[in-house]
Amino acid sequence: MPLVKLYGHERLRERFADAMARGALPASLLLHGPRGIGKQRLGLWLGQMLLCTGEPPRPCGKCSQCRFSAELTHPDLRWIFPRPRLKDSDPSPDDVWADYAEAIAERVANAGLYSPPSGTEGIYVATVRAIVRAASISPAIAKRKVFVIGDAERMVSQEGSDEAANAFLKLLEEPPADTAIVLTSSEPGALLPTVRSRVIAVRMASLPDATVGEFLSNPAVKAQLQPETEKTSVAELIDIAGGAPGRLLAGATLRQATTQAQRILDAATSADAATGYRVALTQGVAGARGSFTDALEVLESLLHERVRQAVDSGNELLASGAAKALQSVERAKEQAERNVNPQLLTTALIRELAANFK
């Protein structure tokens, strides 16, 4: 089954294509933005464009390099993302790539649609070593190699050697002439400063509702979301997605985020001040940043709906309060990216929201 095509981000694609044509495309990029907007899919598109040997505009989609890239079988296009730790305490690069080959085959079989990684998955030191080693080897069949590293904030440094970390930083700073590296992250503030300083960051925006609707009309997406679409209309799914249709693939993760977002909103409008503290404590601390960000993104969708309803009913006071509440959520998202404790953020956010709704 072919991968679901890349939806949206046309202007950004044009910029990248123009930069490549001028020889000005940075060798190390960071694509960042809300979870579920297609950052890794754009990274794979970039890889296909860089490896394409057909006539412009590229990727042509017809040459052998494009076909291999589209099927994720190109030996010079490496897709790395969080994985469970391998059982072997010191896996070899061959072991790492064998694990990724199996994981990528599963994603290809599912048209490239996948859920967010669990909290126990990461990009471990053995994988970093494998990347550095692969980057030092000549391309197999193309003129260059491309590494797409998704959810790069999950790169685990604590349990590894300084040698591997330093080698990766050097690779980012001065990649071989035949190597391009594309990092993606929904939490760029969680990346090590030494990593952020060595890449050119490009922020990706959320998708317009019309583009989300096109994504939802794809047959593979329909099949994946069938349990959800049986209960929810397309219009409601578009609202829930909030410009990030990949979030809809989260299933139970999205439902959990929706529940938490509703709890935050209910606590903000509750007369019982203790409710806010109870909700904050349910957020958790360790490994909670990802789930907290998901909840904040759902909360934004809920508040956007409040603004629309208030405007439609002519309630200017409620519309103003909901609009100010949205600004509070945006600030909370920025702080979450900087590793601020989710419980403290939730407590402060509920207080701000409550003040906006008085």
N, C-alpha and C positions, 0 to 999 in steps of 0.2 A: 504494500500500500504506500503510495507517495506521501511525503510529508504535507501537512496542511500548509498552504502558501503563506507568505508573509503579508499581513494586512496592515495598511496604513504606513505612516512615517515616510511618505513620498518625498517631502522636501529634504528630509535628512538623507535619504538614499541618493537624491540628486547631488547633494553636497559631497557625499562620499565619492560618488562616481566622478564628479568634477575634480576633486582633490587627487584621485588616483590618476586621472588623465593628465594632470599637470605634474605628477610625481611628487605631490605634496601631502599624501596621506600618511599620518603618523604611524610609526611602526608599532607603538604600544598605545592602545586606546582603552578607556574605561567608559562603558555605556551604563548610565545609571538613571533611575527613575522608579516610579511605583511598581510594585510586584504585579506581574500578569499583563504587562503591556507589550511583550514580545521582544525583550532585550536579547535573549539568547537566540531567538529566531532571526533577529536582525544580524547578530554576530555570525550566524551560519551563512546568511545571505552575503555578508561582507567576504567571508571565506570563499564562497562560490565566485564572487566577482573577482577576487584577487587571483584565483586559480584559472579563470576562464581564458581560453585561447581563441575564442570565436571573434566575430566582427562586433564592434560597438553597435548599440549600447550593450554593456555588459552588466550582469551575466547574461550570455546569449541564450542559455538553457538548451542548446543544441549540441555543443561540442562534447567530446568524451569527458573532459575535465568537469564540465557542468553536470553531466549525467551522474558521474561518480559522486560529486559533491551533494547533489540533490538526493541521492540514495544513501548518503552518509557512509559510503564505502571507499571514499578517496583516502589513500594512505597518507596524504600530506595535509589533510584537514582533521585536526584532533579536537574533539569536543570533550571537555572535562567539566564535571559538576560534582556536587557532594555525593559521596557513596559511603556505605557502611565500612567500618574498618575491616580489612582483610584478616583472616584468622592467623595467618603466618605473621609472626612478630617482626620479621624483616623481609617483606616481599620484594622480589626483583622487579625491574621495570617490565619484563615480560609478563609477570603475574598481574601487574597493575593494568597493562593494556589489554590483557585477556579479560579482566573483570569489566573494563569499560566496553569492550567489544560486545560482551553479553548484555550489558545495560543498554547500550545504544541500539542493539538489535530489538530489544523489548520496546524501546521508544519508537523505532521505525515501524514495528508491527502495529503500533497504536497511532500511526500517522503523525508522530512527533508530539502528541498531546500527553502531558504528564502532570502529576500533582507536585506541589512544593516539597522539598526534602524534609525529612523528619529531623527532629532536634538531635538525633544521635548520628546523623550523617555529616561528613565533612570532607575536606580536601586535605588528606593527611600527608605527612612528610614523604612517605614512599612515592606518592603521586607527584609531589614537587620535584623530587629527584628524577623521576621518569620524564617529566616535562623538560627539565634542564638537559638531560641526556639526549632526548629526541631532538631538541633544538640544535644540538651540536653536530648532528648527522645531516648529510646532504639529502635533499628531497628525493623521494622515491621515483615519481613520474612527472612531477611538475617543476616549474622553475623556482618555486618557493614553498614554504611550509606555513600553515596558519594554525594557531592555537586559540580556541574559543573556550574561555574559562568562566563558566556560569556560577552565580552566587559566590563570587570570589571572597566575600567577607567570611565565608566558612573555611577559609584556609587556616589550618591549625598550625600555630607556631610554637605553642608552649611545650609540646612533647617531642619536638624535633631538635636536630642539631643546628647550631648556628651556621655550620657549613652549608647546609641545604638552603636555609633562608637567605644567606648572603649570595649564594649562587643564583637564586631566583631574582633577587633584587638587581644583580648585575645584568641578568638576562633582560629584565624590563628596561633598564637604563640604556643598555647597548646590545640590542638583539642582533644576531647575525644579519647580514644584508639580505639573506634569502628567507627571513623569518618575520612574521607579523603576529602580534599577540593582542587579543581582544578580551578584556575582562568585562564582566557584567556584575552589577550589584543593585539590590533594592535598598541596601543600607550602607551607602558609601562612607558614612561616618564611622562605621565599624571596621573599615579597612585600616591597616597599619598606616600611619603617616608616611613611613618610608616607601610604601607601595604607591600611595596617592601622589606623592611627589615625583614619581617616575613615569607617570602616564598622562596622556591628554584626556581630560574628562569631557564627556559629551552627555548632556542631560536629554533624556527622551520624555516627551510629553504623553499624557493619557490620550487615548483614541476618542474621536467624536462618536456619538451614538450611532450614526449611520454606518460607520465602519465596524462597530461592535455588532450591529445587526447583520452585516455581510458575513462576519466571522461565524455568527450563530447559524447562518443559513448553509454553511458548508456541511455536506453529508456526513463526513467523519466526525465533525463537532456535534452534530445532531445525535449521532449514535452514541457518542461518549456521554452526552448530557441527558440521554433519554429519561433516566429516573427523575431528574430535576424538571425537565420540560413537561412531564406528565402532570406535575403539580403547579407549575409556574408558567405564566405566559411569557412570550418573547419580550414584550415591553417591560415586564417586571424583571426579567433577567438582565436586560440592558441597564435598568436602574441599579440593580444589585452590583453589576460589574463596575459601574462608575468609571468607565473609560479604560478598564483593565480586564479584558475578557478572560485572560488566563486564570484569574481568581476563581472563575466559575468551575474550573477543573479541580479545585481543591476539595470538593465534596464535603466530608465531615469537617475539614479544617475551616471551610467557609462558614458552615453552620455554627461552629464554635465561635468564630470571630463575630458573626451576626448576633449571637446570644450575648457575648461580652459587650458589644457595642450598645445593644439595647439596655443592658444593665447599667452601663455608664449614663446613658441618657435618662433612664428612669430615676437613678440616684440623684441626678442633677435637678430633677423636678420634684423630688420628694421633700416633704416637710421634716423628715427625720434625718438629722445631720449624720447620725451614726451609720446610715445606709451607705454613704460614700466610702467610709473606712472599710466596711465589710466587702464592698465591691473591689476596692483596691487590693485587699489581701488575697482575693481569689485570682489576681492577675499572675502571681508567681514572680520569682526573681531570676533564678538561673535558667538560661536558655529561653527567656520569655520575650526577648525583643522582637523576634519575628512574629509571634502570635499577637503581641501588643500592636505592632504596626498594622497587621491585618485588621484588627479590631478598629483602629483609628480610621482606616480607609473605608470600612463599612459605616462607621459613625458619620463620616463626611457625606456618604450617600443619603443617610437618614436625615441629616440636617439640610441637605440640598432639597429633599422632598418637603421638609417643613417650610423652607423659604418659598417654594413654588405654591404650596397650599395657602400660605399666609398672603402672598401676593394675589392669588386668585380670589381670596375672600376679602381682600381690601384691608387686612389687619397689618397696618404698617409697623406697629409696635412689635408684634411677633416676628415679622419679617426682618426687622432690624436686629432683634435679639439673636435670631438664628444665624444671620450673616456674621455677627460678631463672634458667635460660637464657632463658626467655621474657621475664623482666624485663630482662635484658641487651639483648635485641633491641629491646624497647620504648624503652629509653634511646638505643640507636643510631638508631632512627627519629626521635626528638626532635632528636638532634644533627644528623642529616642534613637536617632541615628548617631548621636554622640555618646551612646552607652549610659545615659541617665537611667537610674533605677525605675522600672516600669511601675512599681507600687507607688513611689513618690510622685511620679508623673500623673498617675491616675487620680490620686488624691487632689493634687493641684488642679488638674483639668476639671474635675467634678465641681470644685469650688468656683472656677471661672465660668463654667457653663451655668451653674446655679445663679450667679450674679447677672448673667446675660438674660436669663429667663424670668427674672423678678419683675 
